[in-house]
Amino acid sequence: MTSTSEASVDELIERYRRRADAYGEACDRVEEAGEDRLQRLAGYYDELTGLFDRYESRIVSDGESEVDMEAFIEYQDELAHFFEHLPEDLPHREDFEAIDDMMHERYLKHSDFEAAREALSPVADLVGRLEERARAEERLAEARRDLERRRREIDERIDDRERLIEFGEADLDAPVERLREPIETYDEAVVDAFETFTGEASAREVLSFVESTAAFPLIEYREPPEDLLEYVRTSGAGAESIPQLLEYADYSVSKLDHYVEDARALKRNVATHRTYLQRLDGDPLTIGWPPPTAAALQFRCRELVSVVDRFDPPDTVLAALHDVRALARREDYERLRESAVARERLDDDERERLKRGEIRDELEQLRERYERLASVLDE
């Protein structure tokens, strides 16, 4: 069977319509027999066949095991109770009563149960219409989910093609270095400054700084683990730098006893968070390339000015940050930014396809498929 990802839109629509027709036919068969009538029959049918399923293996001897007489008596009692409460006006009552006659044997065989089920086959056929409808409904729902999934996929591809066309309209020859140079200067400076900070300052200072950035939503540091933060704040080892703590964590307990008060506590709190400590860097403090919109850059720089100043970097870092902040006020910022984004996003093949108009053709085809799917789903 063709998978959803491989099936064409035509195939998916055809599958959906076939299953919609099958579901309609199943509903008609239920309506023809009467919904209430079938539901009522199903309740008694399920109860009786449920008795068969629960007791057959226990009360029929296979020649190797004895009959469970206690279970046999229970079965006969439940069977008698079932027939005592069988409504006089129940459709196909005679088929149920035939079972009562079959089960009045001192010993029951598997063939007796097979005969009982066969006697109930007219009822099973009717009750099966409900199951047939349920299966058809689930298959229809599955086909609908496939249509909806394909529509979402096409919608994403439409967005992608529209973005490509927007990028293609950008001035790809614009002098983006006017933005790139100040941003790269700041990014490199802040990364170096933060590396110096984490290498020289105490772990207590570094983690307190990282914790404080939680108040700034655009600065995306992962918060320090609570147990690690508590350890560096309350232990004398917290005065050591992070590289020193990581080195200590590699020592044996006996060797570490010469350097810290509680070697096992350091192992427990530092070694278990080695990956977190090793990954702490200045990347969340950078701008990145291509840059954000002018408004986003202003907001980010406003937060960065407050945050970066907290770990006391060299004056050159803040000066570079102020230069970046000034970029957002340039009249040509958005034009240069659009060019930068387009250059990063478009590869050579995409640029050629844009020139030949292939991307626009793809967009029209995708929109047509989307509309067809939407029309079917709205039916």
ABEGO torsion letter per residue (X at the ends): XBBAAABBAAAAAAAAAAAAAAAAAAAAAAAAAEAAAAAAAAAAAAAAAAAAAAAAAAABBAGABBBBAAAAAAAAAAAAAAAAABBAABBGAAAAAAAAAAAABABBBAAAAAAAAAAAAAAAAAAAAAAAAAAAAAAAAAAAAAAAAAAAAAAAAAAAAAAAAAAAABBAABBAAAAAAAAAAAAAAAAAAAAAAAAABBAAAAAAAAAAAAABAABBBBBBBAAAAAAAAABAAAABBAAAAAAAAABBAAAAAAABABAAAAAAAAAAAAAAAAABBAAAABAEOBBBBAAAAAAAAAAAAAAAAAAGBBAAAAAAAAAAAAAAABAAAAAAAAAAAAAAABBAAAAAAAAAGAAAAAAAAAAAAAAAAAAAAAX
